[in-house]
């Protein structure tokens, strides 16, 4: 069984983080989400051939978002809060003999989240 990380194993930190930054910086949420949908692919970040820096540059240019790459990434990653009940479910499935894994589009951020 495969589980997605954001929105399943943990709260959806990417969307929640962007929405919170919109409210903090006075940016229209719909604008931010539209820019994010494009930026994550157009920058190549989600596909593994673009950098985090390129992604955040697209986000700043398209939405007016402010902050350093480090600050913005930290803000997003903080929004991925583990759901203890999902961890328990996965452990129960493992105990029943199911093979489980995580499938995610969080790029290298998933490695950082896993370390945390």
PyMOL commands that place a pseudoatom at each C-alpha (Angstrom):
pseudoatom trace, name=CA, resn=UNK, resi=1, chain=A, elem=C, hetatm=0, pos=[0.000, 0.000, 0.000]
pseudoatom trace, name=CA, resn=UNK, resi=2, chain=A, elem=C, hetatm=0, pos=[1.294, 3.410, -0.945]
pseudoatom trace, name=CA, resn=UNK, resi=3, chain=A, elem=C, hetatm=0, pos=[0.394, 6.565, 0.942]
pseudoatom trace, name=CA, resn=UNK, resi=4, chain=A, elem=C, hetatm=0, pos=[0.882, 10.152, -0.137]
pseudoatom trace, name=CA, resn=UNK, resi=5, chain=A, elem=C, hetatm=0, pos=[2.739, 12.291, 2.364]
pseudoatom trace, name=CA, resn=UNK, resi=6, chain=A, elem=C, hetatm=0, pos=[1.101, 15.724, 2.106]
pseudoatom trace, name=CA, resn=UNK, resi=7, chain=A, elem=C, hetatm=0, pos=[-2.589, 15.546, 2.909]
pseudoatom trace, name=CA, resn=UNK, resi=8, chain=A, elem=C, hetatm=0, pos=[-2.511, 11.881, 3.977]
pseudoatom trace, name=CA, resn=UNK, resi=9, chain=A, elem=C, hetatm=0, pos=[0.419, 11.009, 6.276]
pseudoatom trace, name=CA, resn=UNK, resi=10, chain=A, elem=C, hetatm=0, pos=[0.718, 14.678, 7.286]
pseudoatom trace, name=CA, resn=UNK, resi=11, chain=A, elem=C, hetatm=0, pos=[-1.308, 17.845, 6.908]
pseudoatom trace, name=CA, resn=UNK, resi=12, chain=A, elem=C, hetatm=0, pos=[-0.925, 19.493, 3.491]
pseudoatom trace, name=CA, resn=UNK, resi=13, chain=A, elem=C, hetatm=0, pos=[1.931, 21.833, 4.366]
pseudoatom trace, name=CA, resn=UNK, resi=14, chain=A, elem=C, hetatm=0, pos=[2.470, 23.203, 0.864]
pseudoatom trace, name=CA, resn=UNK, resi=15, chain=A, elem=C, hetatm=0, pos=[-1.018, 24.601, 0.371]
pseudoatom trace, name=CA, resn=UNK, resi=16, chain=A, elem=C, hetatm=0, pos=[-1.513, 25.519, 4.016]
pseudoatom trace, name=CA, resn=UNK, resi=17, chain=A, elem=C, hetatm=0, pos=[1.841, 27.298, 4.129]
pseudoatom trace, name=CA, resn=UNK, resi=18, chain=A, elem=C, hetatm=0, pos=[1.148, 29.266, 0.972]
pseudoatom trace, name=CA, resn=UNK, resi=19, chain=A, elem=C, hetatm=0, pos=[-2.320, 30.240, 2.197]
pseudoatom trace, name=CA, resn=UNK, resi=20, chain=A, elem=C, hetatm=0, pos=[-0.886, 31.420, 5.517]
pseudoatom trace, name=CA, resn=UNK, resi=21, chain=A, elem=C, hetatm=0, pos=[1.763, 33.492, 3.707]
pseudoatom trace, name=CA, resn=UNK, resi=22, chain=A, elem=C, hetatm=0, pos=[-0.980, 35.050, 1.566]
pseudoatom trace, name=CA, resn=UNK, resi=23, chain=A, elem=C, hetatm=0, pos=[-2.803, 36.236, 4.658]
pseudoatom trace, name=CA, resn=UNK, resi=24, chain=A, elem=C, hetatm=0, pos=[0.407, 37.489, 6.273]
pseudoatom trace, name=CA, resn=UNK, resi=25, chain=A, elem=C, hetatm=0, pos=[1.618, 39.331, 3.169]
pseudoatom trace, name=CA, resn=UNK, resi=26, chain=A, elem=C, hetatm=0, pos=[-1.729, 40.529, 1.786]
pseudoatom trace, name=CA, resn=UNK, resi=27, chain=A, elem=C, hetatm=0, pos=[-1.555, 38.397, -1.379]
pseudoatom trace, name=CA, resn=UNK, resi=28, chain=A, elem=C, hetatm=0, pos=[-4.709, 37.103, -3.062]
pseudoatom trace, name=CA, resn=UNK, resi=29, chain=A, elem=C, hetatm=0, pos=[-5.010, 33.368, -2.325]
pseudoatom trace, name=CA, resn=UNK, resi=30, chain=A, elem=C, hetatm=0, pos=[-6.329, 32.479, -5.798]
pseudoatom trace, name=CA, resn=UNK, resi=31, chain=A, elem=C, hetatm=0, pos=[-3.465, 34.328, -7.448]
pseudoatom trace, name=CA, resn=UNK, resi=32, chain=A, elem=C, hetatm=0, pos=[-0.933, 32.576, -5.227]
pseudoatom trace, name=CA, resn=UNK, resi=33, chain=A, elem=C, hetatm=0, pos=[-2.371, 29.114, -5.887]
pseudoatom trace, name=CA, resn=UNK, resi=34, chain=A, elem=C, hetatm=0, pos=[-2.472, 29.678, -9.642]
pseudoatom trace, name=CA, resn=UNK, resi=35, chain=A, elem=C, hetatm=0, pos=[1.132, 30.886, -9.630]
pseudoatom trace, name=CA, resn=UNK, resi=36, chain=A, elem=C, hetatm=0, pos=[2.161, 27.922, -7.457]
pseudoatom trace, name=CA, resn=UNK, resi=37, chain=A, elem=C, hetatm=0, pos=[0.533, 25.385, -9.809]
pseudoatom trace, name=CA, resn=UNK, resi=38, chain=A, elem=C, hetatm=0, pos=[2.489, 26.827, -12.713]
pseudoatom trace, name=CA, resn=UNK, resi=39, chain=A, elem=C, hetatm=0, pos=[5.742, 27.548, -10.882]
pseudoatom trace, name=CA, resn=UNK, resi=40, chain=A, elem=C, hetatm=0, pos=[6.167, 24.076, -9.458]
pseudoatom trace, name=CA, resn=UNK, resi=41, chain=A, elem=C, hetatm=0, pos=[6.201, 22.608, -12.991]
pseudoatom trace, name=CA, resn=UNK, resi=42, chain=A, elem=C, hetatm=0, pos=[7.509, 25.505, -15.113]
pseudoatom trace, name=CA, resn=UNK, resi=43, chain=A, elem=C, hetatm=0, pos=[10.532, 25.931, -12.836]
pseudoatom trace, name=CA, resn=UNK, resi=44, chain=A, elem=C, hetatm=0, pos=[11.227, 22.198, -13.149]
pseudoatom trace, name=CA, resn=UNK, resi=45, chain=A, elem=C, hetatm=0, pos=[11.318, 21.870, -9.361]
pseudoatom trace, name=CA, resn=UNK, resi=46, chain=A, elem=C, hetatm=0, pos=[8.712, 19.128, -9.021]
pseudoatom trace, name=CA, resn=UNK, resi=47, chain=A, elem=C, hetatm=0, pos=[10.201, 17.267, -11.985]
pseudoatom trace, name=CA, resn=UNK, resi=48, chain=A, elem=C, hetatm=0, pos=[13.659, 17.120, -10.434]
pseudoatom trace, name=CA, resn=UNK, resi=49, chain=A, elem=C, hetatm=0, pos=[15.497, 19.195, -13.020]
pseudoatom trace, name=CA, resn=UNK, resi=50, chain=A, elem=C, hetatm=0, pos=[14.855, 22.632, -11.529]
pseudoatom trace, name=CA, resn=UNK, resi=51, chain=A, elem=C, hetatm=0, pos=[16.093, 24.068, -8.277]
pseudoatom trace, name=CA, resn=UNK, resi=52, chain=A, elem=C, hetatm=0, pos=[14.348, 25.299, -5.184]
pseudoatom trace, name=CA, resn=UNK, resi=53, chain=A, elem=C, hetatm=0, pos=[15.821, 28.725, -5.923]
pseudoatom trace, name=CA, resn=UNK, resi=54, chain=A, elem=C, hetatm=0, pos=[14.208, 28.759, -9.376]
pseudoatom trace, name=CA, resn=UNK, resi=55, chain=A, elem=C, hetatm=0, pos=[10.882, 27.736, -7.888]
pseudoatom trace, name=CA, resn=UNK, resi=56, chain=A, elem=C, hetatm=0, pos=[10.894, 30.508, -5.275]
pseudoatom trace, name=CA, resn=UNK, resi=57, chain=A, elem=C, hetatm=0, pos=[11.981, 33.067, -7.904]
pseudoatom trace, name=CA, resn=UNK, resi=58, chain=A, elem=C, hetatm=0, pos=[8.943, 32.094, -10.019]
pseudoatom trace, name=CA, resn=UNK, resi=59, chain=A, elem=C, hetatm=0, pos=[6.758, 32.425, -6.931]
pseudoatom trace, name=CA, resn=UNK, resi=60, chain=A, elem=C, hetatm=0, pos=[8.124, 35.868, -6.054]
pseudoatom trace, name=CA, resn=UNK, resi=61, chain=A, elem=C, hetatm=0, pos=[7.822, 37.167, -9.624]
pseudoatom trace, name=CA, resn=UNK, resi=62, chain=A, elem=C, hetatm=0, pos=[4.328, 35.795, -10.171]
pseudoatom trace, name=CA, resn=UNK, resi=63, chain=A, elem=C, hetatm=0, pos=[2.675, 36.557, -6.860]
pseudoatom trace, name=CA, resn=UNK, resi=64, chain=A, elem=C, hetatm=0, pos=[4.701, 39.247, -5.108]
pseudoatom trace, name=CA, resn=UNK, resi=65, chain=A, elem=C, hetatm=0, pos=[5.669, 36.817, -2.351]
pseudoatom trace, name=CA, resn=UNK, resi=66, chain=A, elem=C, hetatm=0, pos=[8.491, 38.096, -0.153]
pseudoatom trace, name=CA, resn=UNK, resi=67, chain=A, elem=C, hetatm=0, pos=[11.143, 36.286, 1.859]
pseudoatom trace, name=CA, resn=UNK, resi=68, chain=A, elem=C, hetatm=0, pos=[14.358, 34.380, 1.397]
pseudoatom trace, name=CA, resn=UNK, resi=69, chain=A, elem=C, hetatm=0, pos=[14.371, 30.859, -0.029]
pseudoatom trace, name=CA, resn=UNK, resi=70, chain=A, elem=C, hetatm=0, pos=[15.294, 29.517, 3.393]
pseudoatom trace, name=CA, resn=UNK, resi=71, chain=A, elem=C, hetatm=0, pos=[12.486, 31.391, 5.168]
pseudoatom trace, name=CA, resn=UNK, resi=72, chain=A, elem=C, hetatm=0, pos=[9.865, 30.382, 2.618]
pseudoatom trace, name=CA, resn=UNK, resi=73, chain=A, elem=C, hetatm=0, pos=[10.899, 26.731, 2.577]
pseudoatom trace, name=CA, resn=UNK, resi=74, chain=A, elem=C, hetatm=0, pos=[10.933, 26.604, 6.370]
pseudoatom trace, name=CA, resn=UNK, resi=75, chain=A, elem=C, hetatm=0, pos=[7.420, 28.081, 6.427]
pseudoatom trace, name=CA, resn=UNK, resi=76, chain=A, elem=C, hetatm=0, pos=[6.149, 25.398, 4.046]
pseudoatom trace, name=CA, resn=UNK, resi=77, chain=A, elem=C, hetatm=0, pos=[7.840, 22.504, 5.832]
pseudoatom trace, name=CA, resn=UNK, resi=78, chain=A, elem=C, hetatm=0, pos=[6.462, 23.605, 9.207]
pseudoatom trace, name=CA, resn=UNK, resi=79, chain=A, elem=C, hetatm=0, pos=[2.965, 23.055, 7.808]
pseudoatom trace, name=CA, resn=UNK, resi=80, chain=A, elem=C, hetatm=0, pos=[3.530, 19.328, 7.292]
pseudoatom trace, name=CA, resn=UNK, resi=81, chain=A, elem=C, hetatm=0, pos=[2.347, 18.058, 10.659]
pseudoatom trace, name=CA, resn=UNK, resi=82, chain=A, elem=C, hetatm=0, pos=[2.300, 14.294, 11.056]
pseudoatom trace, name=CA, resn=UNK, resi=83, chain=A, elem=C, hetatm=0, pos=[-1.074, 12.712, 11.637]
pseudoatom trace, name=CA, resn=UNK, resi=84, chain=A, elem=C, hetatm=0, pos=[-0.462, 10.299, 14.491]
pseudoatom trace, name=CA, resn=UNK, resi=85, chain=A, elem=C, hetatm=0, pos=[-3.564, 8.299, 13.619]
pseudoatom trace, name=CA, resn=UNK, resi=86, chain=A, elem=C, hetatm=0, pos=[-2.172, 7.661, 10.117]
pseudoatom trace, name=CA, resn=UNK, resi=87, chain=A, elem=C, hetatm=0, pos=[1.153, 6.492, 11.520]
pseudoatom trace, name=CA, resn=UNK, resi=88, chain=A, elem=C, hetatm=0, pos=[-0.781, 4.087, 13.774]
pseudoatom trace, name=CA, resn=UNK, resi=89, chain=A, elem=C, hetatm=0, pos=[-2.787, 2.834, 10.784]
pseudoatom trace, name=CA, resn=UNK, resi=90, chain=A, elem=C, hetatm=0, pos=[0.376, 2.184, 8.772]
pseudoatom trace, name=CA, resn=UNK, resi=91, chain=A, elem=C, hetatm=0, pos=[1.910, 0.342, 11.722]
pseudoatom trace, name=CA, resn=UNK, resi=92, chain=A, elem=C, hetatm=0, pos=[-1.235, -1.796, 12.027]
pseudoatom trace, name=CA, resn=UNK, resi=93, chain=A, elem=C, hetatm=0, pos=[-1.126, -2.606, 8.313]
pseudoatom trace, name=CA, resn=UNK, resi=94, chain=A, elem=C, hetatm=0, pos=[2.568, -3.545, 8.598]
pseudoatom trace, name=CA, resn=UNK, resi=95, chain=A, elem=C, hetatm=0, pos=[1.742, -5.817, 11.531]
pseudoatom trace, name=CA, resn=UNK, resi=96, chain=A, elem=C, hetatm=0, pos=[-0.883, -7.520, 9.343]
pseudoatom trace, name=CA, resn=UNK, resi=97, chain=A, elem=C, hetatm=0, pos=[1.762, -8.240, 6.721]
pseudoatom trace, name=CA, resn=UNK, resi=98, chain=A, elem=C, hetatm=0, pos=[1.074, -5.439, 4.263]
pseudoatom trace, name=CA, resn=UNK, resi=99, chain=A, elem=C, hetatm=0, pos=[4.041, -3.737, 2.630]
pseudoatom trace, name=CA, resn=UNK, resi=100, chain=A, elem=C, hetatm=0, pos=[3.671, 0.016, 2.940]
pseudoatom trace, name=CA, resn=UNK, resi=101, chain=A, elem=C, hetatm=0, pos=[5.470, 2.980, 1.461]
pseudoatom trace, name=CA, resn=UNK, resi=102, chain=A, elem=C, hetatm=0, pos=[5.249, 6.692, 0.827]
pseudoatom trace, name=CA, resn=UNK, resi=103, chain=A, elem=C, hetatm=0, pos=[4.746, 8.095, -2.655]
pseudoatom trace, name=CA, resn=UNK, resi=104, chain=A, elem=C, hetatm=0, pos=[5.035, 11.849, -2.813]
pseudoatom trace, name=CA, resn=UNK, resi=105, chain=A, elem=C, hetatm=0, pos=[5.765, 14.825, -5.030]
pseudoatom trace, name=CA, resn=UNK, resi=106, chain=A, elem=C, hetatm=0, pos=[7.568, 16.750, -2.286]
pseudoatom trace, name=CA, resn=UNK, resi=107, chain=A, elem=C, hetatm=0, pos=[10.943, 16.481, -4.070]
pseudoatom trace, name=CA, resn=UNK, resi=108, chain=A, elem=C, hetatm=0, pos=[13.966, 16.660, -1.751]
pseudoatom trace, name=CA, resn=UNK, resi=109, chain=A, elem=C, hetatm=0, pos=[11.721, 18.293, 0.840]
pseudoatom trace, name=CA, resn=UNK, resi=110, chain=A, elem=C, hetatm=0, pos=[10.441, 14.805, 1.695]
pseudoatom trace, name=CA, resn=UNK, resi=111, chain=A, elem=C, hetatm=0, pos=[13.975, 13.815, 2.744]
pseudoatom trace, name=CA, resn=UNK, resi=112, chain=A, elem=C, hetatm=0, pos=[14.094, 16.809, 5.094]
pseudoatom trace, name=CA, resn=UNK, resi=113, chain=A, elem=C, hetatm=0, pos=[10.632, 16.014, 6.445]
pseudoatom trace, name=CA, resn=UNK, resi=114, chain=A, elem=C, hetatm=0, pos=[11.658, 12.400, 7.004]
pseudoatom trace, name=CA, resn=UNK, resi=115, chain=A, elem=C, hetatm=0, pos=[14.718, 13.504, 8.999]
pseudoatom trace, name=CA, resn=UNK, resi=116, chain=A, elem=C, hetatm=0, pos=[12.510, 15.715, 11.134]
for i in range(1, 116): cmd.bond("trace and resi %d" % i, "trace and resi %d" % (i + 1))
show_as sticks, trace
zoom trace
